[in-house]
């Protein structure tokens, strides 16, 4: 019997980069069409602007309408919550974040990425308190968002445009997180541990949720290094192992592996090595390899970077 696989989505982190124009993007492609173009090359893209400031509902609605029906966005959580509040008294800020337009994405809302600064160490009580207030589905998110204090009505969108669960993933950068207690906490609340490939912080492969979230930042030089054929082969094998419901080879913080997912696991992979236009090229290379192993990995057919 063929082993079942989850849905694999491989894409890029952000889409607005001037060096990509005329390289990944065709010459003379209007900037306003870059999302439409890239969303037809990849089945998922991370929204980065949401990390730096609250976006507007009209922006989320426009992004939703410019992308194919089967497309999914990952949304980067507000740095005000993770870097400034450091999760303390975060409920109002969380309400504002969800009210800023995420719910307008409807079924195109994928995982929410919570990225922590390198100085943020493992503090189990504070982290668990944050996990407890994270909405687990669209209805909970709507209730949370209704408690916002955004200054104008047109800045808020609180009615879910669809139903369904909301997935959360955590990217850590401090070595104190490399412990079994942290992995157990993630598994308790079904939050995915981001597998972040870089020399700058820990790269852990522990499975902690019913999906996998992986960010490839460049393993030799942060945001710059590309991935050669051998490296992409290794990552393709890992993605296939995850998608089939298993664990991937690599460093694990817990001695206890996650139970195999009988129906496989969904896998989200984003290339964040954008400095030298490597991200779209490497993403396309990984898509081709994963398709050979699993039969599905999003899209890239017909799109090629001009380098």
N, C-alpha and C positions, 0 to 999 in steps of 0.2 A: 504494500500500500504506500502511495506517495505521502511523504510528510507534508502536513499543512503549513502554510506560511501566512504570516500577517501581511498587512499592507506596508510596502516600503516606499518612502518618499525621500528623495535625495535632491537637495537644492542649495541655495546660496543664502548668505546673511546680508540682507539689504540688496538694493538694485540700482541705486543712484551713485555711480562712480564715474567721474570724468575720464579716467584712463581707459575705461571699458569702451568708450565711444570710438567707433571705427575699428575696434578689435573684436570684442564680443558683439556689441551692437553694430548693425550695418551703418556705413557712412550716411550721414544726413538724416538718420532716424530722429524724429523730434523727441526731445527729452520726455515729453508727456506721454509718449508711447512706449517708454522703456519697460514699465511694469507689464503692459500687455504683451510685449515681445518676450520678456524673460519668463513670464508665467506660462508661456506655451513651449518653453524649452525645459522647464522644471515644474514638478507637481507641487512644490511647496517652497516658500521663501520666508525668512525671518523678517519681521518688521522691527527695525532698530530705533526709529525715531521715538517710539513709545517709552524707551529707556530714558531719554534725555528730557522729555517734557510730555505733558498730556496732549494728545492729539485731539482733533475735533471729530464729532460724529460724521460730518460731511466728508472727511478724509477717508474714514473707514468705509463709508458707503461707496465712495468713488473707487477705492481699491477693490471692493467686493464686485462692483459692476464691470471693472476692467479685466477681470480674470475668468478663466474657464469654469464651468459648473463644478468640475471635480477637483478644483484647486483648493489648497488649504494654506492658511497663514499660521506660522508660529508668531507669538507676540512677546516681545521682551518686556518684562515687568519694570515698573518705574524705579529708577535709582533713588528717588526721594525716599522710597520705602526701604530699599536694601542698603544704600550707602549713607544716607543722612539720618533717617530714623533708626536705622539698624534694627528694624522690626519692632521697635518699642512703640506702643500706642499707635498701631498702624491701621486700625479699623477704618477711620475716616478717610485716610489717604487711599486705602484699598477701595473704599466705596467710590471715591472720585476717579480712580483709575478705571474701574469697570464701567462707570457712568460716562467716561470720555468717548465711548463709541465702540468698544469691543463687541458688545452684544449685537450691533448692526451687521457684523460679519455673518451672523447666522451659522449655517453648517460649514462655512469656510473658516471658522475659528478653530484652530488647532491648539497644540500645547502652549502653555504660558511658561516662559523661561524666567526664572529668578536667579540672577547672577550676583554673586557676592564679591566684595573687594578682597584683595590679598590679605589685608589686615584683620578681616573678620574671622574669628576663631570659633570653634565648635562650642556652642552654649546650648545644651539640650533643652533646658526649660524655655528659653526664649524662642528657640526654633519650633518647638512643639506648640507653643501658644500661637505662633503664626500659622502653622499648619491647620490648627483647629478653626481659624476664621476664614480660611480659603474656601471659596464656593466650589462645590463638587459637581454642580450641574448648572444649566442655564437658569433654571427657576431660582436657585439659591443666589446666583449672581445678580438676577434682577432685583431680588429683595435687598441684597447688599447695596447695589447701585442706587436704589431709591433713597438711601440715607446720605447721599452726596451733599456737599455744600458748594458746588460749582457756582460761579457768579451769575450766569445767565442761562435761561431755559434752553437756548439753542446750543449750549455747550454740553448738554446731557442727553443720553439715550439710555433709558432704563427698562424698556420692554424687550425681552428676548425675541430675536427674529427667527428663532428655531428652538427646538427642545434637544436635550441630550446632555451627556456628561462633559465636564471640563477637566482637562488634564494639566497637571503642574509638574515642572521639572526644576531641579536645583543644581546650579553650577557653583562648585566650591573652589577656593584657591588657596586655602590655608592647610598646612600639613596636619593640623590637629583633627581634621575631619576623617583622617585615615584610621578608622576604628570601627569595631563591630557595633558599638552602641549607636553610632550615626546610621549605619546601614539598617539596623533594626527599627530605628525611628522612621526612616523613609518608608520601609515596608509596612509598618503599622498604619501609616497615613496614605499609602499608595502614591507616593511622590517619586518620580523617576530621578535617579542620580544621573546627571549629565556626564557622559564620557567625553572629556575634553582633551584633545591631543595637542600637547605643547610641552616644551621643556620648562615652562615657567611655573607650573603648579601640578598637583597630583593628577595622574590619569588612572582612573579606576573603572573597572568593567563590571562592577556588581549590578545585577538586575534587581530592581526594587519595586517595580510596578508592572502593569500589563502592557507597557510600551517602553521603547528605548529612545533616548534622545542623545544624539552624538554631535559634537562640534569639532571640526577639524581646522585648527588655527594655524597649522604649520609646525611640524615637529622639530625642525632645526632652528628656525628663526620665526618668532612670533609675527603673525599676519603677513608673512612674506614667503616662506618656503613653499614650494610646490611639492606635489606627490608624484614620484616616478612610478613606472609600471609595477615594480615589486611591492612598493608600499600600497598602491591601489589594489593589488591582488590580495594582500593581507587584510585590508579593510573590507574588501568584498566578501572574504570568507567570514569575517566577524559579523558583518551585516546578515549574511545568510544564516549563520548560527543563531543570531538573535531572532530573526524572522521565523525560524522554525520552532521557536519556543525554548531554545537552550541558552547556555552561557557562552561567552566568547573568551578566547585565550587572552591572558594578560593579567595585570595586577588586580587583586581583589582585597578589599579591606575585611571582608567577612569569610570565615572558614566554612560557613553554611551556605551552599548554593541555593538559589531560588528554585522552587519546584518547576519542572518543565511545563511550559504553556501548551496544553494539548492542541489548541487551535492556532498556535503560533503567536507571535507578538508583532504589533505594528512598530515600525522603525522609522525614525526621522533623523536624517543626516544633513548637516549644513556645513558648507565650506566657508570659512571666515578668513582665508588667506588671500585677501583681495588686493594687497598692495601692488602686485605686479601682474594683475589680471590672471592669476592662477585659479581663482575660485571657480569660475564657470567652466574652464577647461578640465579641471580635476573632477568637478561634479559630473560632467558628461562622461569622463573616463570611468568613474565608479559606477554610473548607471549601466553602462555597457557590460561591465563585469558582473554586476549583481543580476542583471537580466539573464545571463548565461547560467547562473547558479540557481536562481529561483523562478525564472520565467517572467518576473515583473519587477520594475524599479522606477516607476514614473515615466518620464519621457525625456527625450533629447533628440530623437530622430529628425534630421533635416536642419539642425542647428549646429553651427560650428564656429568657434572663435577664429578670427583671422590673424593668426600668428605663425 
